[in-house]
Amino acid sequence: MQLIRCTKKLQKEMGLKPKNLAEQESTTGLLGAWHANLLLIDRRKCVLFVNDKTLFNFIILGVKKEQLSKLDEYFRNYLQCILADEGYSDQIMQEYDTIGFANTNNRSVIGAMNDLAFNYTVSIQQDGGVNSCMLPQIIHRLNRMPMKSLGYGYAIEALQSLYATQKAD
């Protein structure tokens, strides 16, 4: 089982109680666990996902309350599309057959997520708002933004390095 580590804000919106949260660690996998946060952009609920290992990220815009109950399905579908857009096969998706939710546990990832939240908000507002922005281009651009926790490297390069290591094994 892989984990999506949700902020308290997102847990509350999803209606998750402590008994609903996974207590075990993620199983090993190429990408592993993710962190997720709920954002409000143009008064619309959006969910930002950031990978723990690579800081590879994406956002889902205009999420409705009903959709939050199926966040694991939306996560899987969006991740598959984003990875395909970057040229990766969907073989990695097998590790996300089972997804659990847990509390956040990494302050460095949360700090990066806060920086990304600001950049997504500004980029989306500059590109016409939630309903008319060029979301794939924004995601593409922000995965190529220097990240301090990666030694000012790029999330896409960290992802590429991870894939290269897997292929070498």
N, C-alpha and C positions, 0 to 999 in steps of 0.2 A: 504494500500500500504506500502510495506517495501522499505527502501532506501539502495542503495549502494553509499556511499560517496566517490567520486573519487578525486584523486589528480589532480592538474592542468595539469600535464604531461599526465595523462591518459585521461582527458577530451579533451585535444588538439588532441591526437591520435585518439580518438573516433569521433572527429568532433562535440562535444557537445558545444553549445552556451549557454549563460546565460538564454535565453528563453526556452531552452530544460530541464533546471534543475528544480526539484521539490522544491517548497518553503515551503511546509507543512512538519511537522515532521512525522516520521514513526508512523503507527498505533501500538498499543501495541501488543506484541506477545511474545512468549517464547524467541527466540533469538534476534529478532529485527534487527536493522540496522547493516551494515558492512561498513568497509573502504576498498578501493582498490587502488592499485598503480601499475604502469607499471614499470617493471624491464627489463634490458637487461642482459641476461646470455648467454655466448658463442655467442654473436651477434644475439640472438633470443629474440623476444619480449615475455615476460611472465607477467602474471597478478597475483598479490598476494592479497588475501582476508583475512581480519582479522575481527572477530566479535567484536562489541563494548562492549558487556557485559562480554564475557568470554575470549576474545583474542584467541579463537579457530580459526585456520587458515588453509589455503591450497593455493596451487599455480597451475596455469594452464600454462603449458610450450608451447613454440612454437606457440603463437597466431598470426594469420595472420590478416592483415588489415580488410579483409571482415568479419572475425569472431568477431571483435570488435563491429560491428554494431548489433550483436546478443549476446552481452555480458550477458544480463539478462538470456537468455536461457542456455548459457554455465555455468553460475553461478549456476542456478537451478540444472542442470544435474550433475555437479561436486559435489555440496553440498550433493545431495541425495546419490551419490556413497560414498563419504567420511563418511557421517553419518552411512550408512549401514555397511561400513567397520569397524566402531567403535562399531557396534552392536545396533544402534538406528533405530527405525521404521521410515518410511517416513511420518508419521502423521504430523510432523512439517512442511513439505513442503507446506501444505495448506496456511500457512501465507505468502508464497512467490508466490502466484498466480499472483499478480501484483507487479512489481518492478519499482521503479523510480530511477533516478540518482540525486545526489545533491553534494554540496561542502563539503569538510571535515570540521569537527567542534570540534574535540577532540584531543588536543595536546598529551595527554597521549597515546591514541591509535596510533597516528602517530609515536610517539617515539618507541612504541613496534613494530610497523610495520617496522620501519627502522632497528631495531635489527634483526627481523625475515628475512628481505631482505638480510642482510649480511649473516646470518646463512644458508638460502636457497642457496645463491650463492656459498658459500664455500662447502656446502654438495653436491650440484649437480656437481660442478667441481671435487670434490674428488671422486665421484661415477661414473665418466665416461662421464660427460657432459649431455647436454640436450637430446640427442638422445639415450643414453644408461644407464641413471641413474635408480636407484631403487626408483622411485618417491613415491609410497605408503609407503615404509619404512621410507623415509625422512619425509613425512608429519606426519606419526605416531610418529616419534622421536621428531620432533620439537613441537608437541602439548604436549609433556612430558618434555619440557625444562622449568626450573624455570624462571618465569617472575616477574620482580621487581614490576610492577604495580598490580600484584596479590599477593603481600606480599611474593614473591618468591615461590608462588604456581604454579601449572600447569594448562594450559588452559583446558586440558581434565578433570581435577578435577572440574574446574569451570563449565564446561558443564554438568558433572554428577550431580553436586549440583543443577543446574538450572532444570534439568529433574526431580530430586528427589522432588524438591519443587513443580513442576507442578503436579506430581502424588499424592502428599499429599493433594493438593487442591481439 
